[in-house]
Structure formats: structure tokens, C-alpha cells
Amino acid sequence: MNQYRNRIVERIEVRAGDILPNLRNPKRHDQKQTETLNAIFQRFGIVDALIAYRSDRNGGALPYFDGHGRNLTDPDQLWPVDVTDLTDEEVDQLVLYFDEVGRMAKPDHDKLADLLRQADLEHPSLAALAAFAAKNARLDMAGLLSGATDDLLMFSSAPPIEGFGAGPGDGPDGSGDSPLPLADIKVVQLYFTTAQREDFIAMSDRLAGIFRTNSTTDTAMEAMKYAHSELTT
């Protein structure tokens, strides 16, 4: 027995620029994110469908529910579109929830590190996005990848990637941390309760400002050296 209603009523092919923007969508794509989307499409092609609905608010026209960045990359590109029977009022709710629930997912650090080892990072936009994903998961970045390039290590001078959590001190915008060096050897793995993890991150961030370090690994090493010099001499 199916628990959920299937709201997709048809699959059509439409020029991306012929679908209306959803003016109630709170998310906006900037140029850097558009370049990153374009790099993904150039590398892998079309691998998903846009989602739209027939809007009473717009006289039955098709606005985007999901995928509105596509018309910024190439408005003339034909895309498969899943048309739903959602109402304007339902879409007003879903644009609030749909992407936010995905951000609740927590990274599996071992799996992410394995993916980074295998990543093809020749395109600067994809390299920057991968580096930001690692940084957001508090993973160290350089050294793990064979032939890690200067482009990968210099992504902090790029404009922010809007929509991926970018902001002051939080992404590849020049004001945040530089990419974190990725270690090949795991010496210790820490296990925390939620409260302990929050305390550890807060203390690490504060100590990073004191030690002027750019990664959790470097901060922990400096803290260990300081404690050793103070407590064993």
C-alpha cells in the first residue's frame, strides 16, 4: 500500500527559459553558483528533471517549484519537467521546507573523505565546491588528493557560493578560512555527545583565533604543544 500521494501528473520537455520564476522562492542564485551548476551540467549532462506546477496565480502557466537555476545557466536548453498538481498555496509552503530538510543531514566524514580522494577536481568551480563541502564538514582538505592543485587551495579568494551556506567566515569568499589541509593519517577519532561536540567546536574556534590556525587539526596540535610545554616543564 502506498503511503504517499504521487503529485507528479505528467513528464514534458520544455525550454528552461519558458518556465516562470517562482517569485515567492526565498533562495537566489548568484553568478558563482550559476557557474558551478553549469560546470556540473557540462561534466555530467542532464541527470534530473525540473519540477513545476500549473499556477492559478499565473493564469495556468508553469512556474518552477524546483530547479530554477537552470534557466540562468542556459535558458534555451530543453529540460525534462515533472509537472505536479500542487497548488500555489502548497508551493508557498514547500519552498520553505523542501531544501531546508536536506540541510538537516549530517555528513559521514569517512565516506566524504573517500569521495574526495576519488574526486575529479579539474574544474575550478567543482574544486571550490568540494573544498567547501569538506570545510563545512570540518574535514581537512589538502594532501589527501594526489596532485592537489593551487586552484583547489586558493578557492578562498573566489566569490561566495550563495545557497551553499556561504557568508563571512563561512565559505569561499576570501573573508573566511582558507581550505583545510587534508591529513592522510588518522591518529585519533573523537566521540562526543551532542553537547560535548558543541563545546569542542566552540573551544576549537576560540583557540583558532588565539593560535591563528586555519584547521581543527592545526588547532588541536597547537593546543597539545602548549599544554605539553606548560604541564611537563
C-alpha positions in Angstrom: 0.0 0.0 0.0 1.4 3.4 -1.0 1.6 5.8 2.0 2.2 9.0 0.0 0.3 10.6 -2.9 2.2 10.9 -6.2 1.7 14.5 -7.1 3.5 14.3 -10.4 0.9 14.2 -13.2 3.0 14.3 -16.3 6.5 14.5 -17.7 7.1 17.0 -20.5 10.1 18.6 -22.2 10.3 22.4 -22.0 12.8 25.1 -22.8 14.1 26.2 -19.4 13.5 29.9 -20.1 9.9 29.3 -20.8 9.1 28.3 -17.2 8.3 31.2 -15.0 10.4 32.0 -11.9 8.7 31.4 -8.6 8.7 34.9 -7.1 7.9 33.5 -3.6 11.1 31.4 -3.6 13.4 32.8 -0.8 16.5 31.4 -2.5 18.5 33.3 -5.1 21.4 32.1 -7.3 24.3 34.4 -7.8 26.9 34.2 -10.6 29.3 31.9 -8.8 26.6 29.3 -8.1 25.3 29.6 -11.7 28.9 28.9 -12.9 29.1 25.9 -10.6 25.8 24.5 -11.8 26.9 25.0 -15.4 30.2 23.1 -14.6 28.1 20.2 -13.2 25.9 20.1 -16.3 28.9 20.3 -18.7 30.6 17.5 -16.8 27.7 15.1 -16.3 24.8 16.3 -18.5 21.1 16.3 -17.6 20.6 13.8 -14.8 17.4 15.1 -13.2 14.1 16.8 -14.1 12.9 20.2 -13.2 9.7 20.4 -11.1 6.9 22.8 -12.0 3.2 23.2 -11.4 0.3 24.9 -13.2 -0.3 28.1 -11.2 -3.7 29.6 -10.9 -1.9 32.7 -9.6 -0.2 32.9 -13.1 -3.2 32.0 -15.3 -2.3 28.3 -15.6 1.3 29.0 -16.6 4.2 26.8 -15.4 6.4 28.3 -12.6 9.3 26.5 -11.1 8.9 24.7 -7.9 12.5 23.3 -8.0 15.3 23.8 -10.5 15.0 27.5 -11.2 18.8 27.8 -11.6 18.7 26.0 -14.9 17.3 29.0 -16.8 20.2 31.0 -15.5 22.8 28.5 -17.0 21.1 28.2 -20.4 17.5 29.4 -20.9 17.4 27.7 -24.4 18.2 24.3 -23.1 15.4 21.7 -23.3 14.8 20.0 -19.9 12.6 17.2 -18.8 10.0 18.7 -16.5 7.9 16.9 -13.9 4.6 18.7 -13.7 2.8 18.4 -10.4 -0.8 19.1 -9.4 0.4 21.3 -6.5 -1.5 24.5 -5.7 0.1 27.9 -5.3 -0.6 27.7 -1.6 1.1 24.3 -1.3 4.2 25.5 -3.2 4.4 28.6 -0.9 4.9 26.1 2.0 7.1 23.6 0.1 9.7 26.3 -1.0 10.2 26.9 2.7 10.6 23.2 3.7 11.9 21.3 0.7 15.6 22.4 0.7 15.8 23.1 4.4 15.1 19.5 5.4 18.1 18.4 3.3 20.4 20.6 5.3 19.5 18.7 8.4 21.5 15.8 7.1 24.8 15.2 8.9 27.9 14.3 6.9 29.5 10.8 7.2 33.1 12.0 7.5 34.8 8.7 6.3 32.6 8.4 3.3 33.1 12.1 2.4 36.8 11.7 2.7 36.7 8.7 0.4 34.7 10.6 -2.2 37.2 13.5 -2.0 40.0 11.1 -2.7 38.3 10.0 -5.9 37.0 13.4 -7.0 37.8 14.8 -10.4 38.5 18.4 -9.5 39.9 19.8 -12.7 37.2 22.5 -13.0 37.8 25.3 -10.5 34.1 25.7 -9.6 33.8 22.0 -8.8 37.1 22.1 -6.8 35.8 25.0 -4.8 32.5 23.3 -4.1 34.2 20.1 -3.0 36.6 22.1 -0.8 33.7 23.9 0.8 31.8 20.7 1.4 34.9 19.4 3.2 35.3 22.6 5.2 31.7 22.6 6.2 32.1 19.1 7.5 35.2 20.2 9.4 37.4 17.9 7.3 41.0 18.8 6.4 41.3 19.2 2.6 44.8 19.3 1.1 47.3 16.5 0.9 44.8 13.7 0.6 44.2 14.2 -3.1 47.0 13.2 -5.4 48.2 16.3 -7.2 46.1 18.7 -5.2 46.4 21.9 -7.3 46.9 25.5 -6.3 43.5 26.2 -7.8 42.0 24.0 -5.1 44.0 25.6 -2.3 43.2 29.1 -3.5 39.4 28.8 -3.6 39.1 31.1 -0.6 39.7 34.1 -2.9 36.7 33.2 -5.0 33.3 35.0 -4.6 30.8 33.4 -2.2 28.7 30.4 -3.4 25.2 31.6 -2.4 22.9 28.7 -1.5 25.7 26.6 0.0 25.9 28.4 3.3 28.4 31.0 2.1 28.9 34.1 4.2 31.6 35.9 6.2 34.0 33.3 7.6 31.8 30.5 6.2 32.7 29.8 2.6 34.9 30.6 -0.4 34.6 34.3 -0.2 38.0 35.5 0.9 36.9 36.5 4.3 36.6 33.0 5.6 39.3 30.4 6.4 41.5 29.1 3.7 40.9 25.4 2.6 41.9 23.0 5.3 44.8 20.6 4.7 43.5 17.0 4.5 45.5 14.5 6.5 46.4 11.1 5.2 46.9 9.6 8.6 44.1 9.4 11.2 45.8 9.4 14.7 42.7 9.8 16.9 39.0 9.8 16.4 36.9 11.6 19.0 33.4 10.5 20.0 31.1 13.2 21.6 27.7 13.7 22.8 25.8 16.5 21.1 26.6 18.9 23.9 30.3 17.9 24.0 30.6 18.3 20.3 29.2 21.9 20.5 31.5 22.7 23.4 34.5 21.2 21.4 33.7 23.3 18.3 33.2 26.5 20.3 36.5 25.9 22.2 38.3 25.0 19.0 37.1 28.1 17.2 38.2 30.3 20.1 41.6 28.7 20.3 42.0 29.0 16.5 41.8 32.8 16.9 44.5 32.7 19.6 46.8 30.3 17.8 46.0 31.8 14.4 45.3 28.4 12.9 43.1 27.5 9.9 42.0 24.0 10.7 40.8 21.9 13.6 43.8 19.6 13.2 46.3 22.5 13.5 44.4 24.0 16.4 44.4 20.7 18.3 48.1 20.3 17.6 48.9 23.8 18.9 46.8 23.2 22.0 48.6 19.9 22.6 52.0 21.5 22.3 51.0 24.4 24.6 49.6 22.0 27.2 52.7 19.8 26.9 55.1 22.8 27.4 53.1 24.2 30.3 52.4 20.9 32.2 55.6 18.9 31.7 58.3 21.5 32.2 
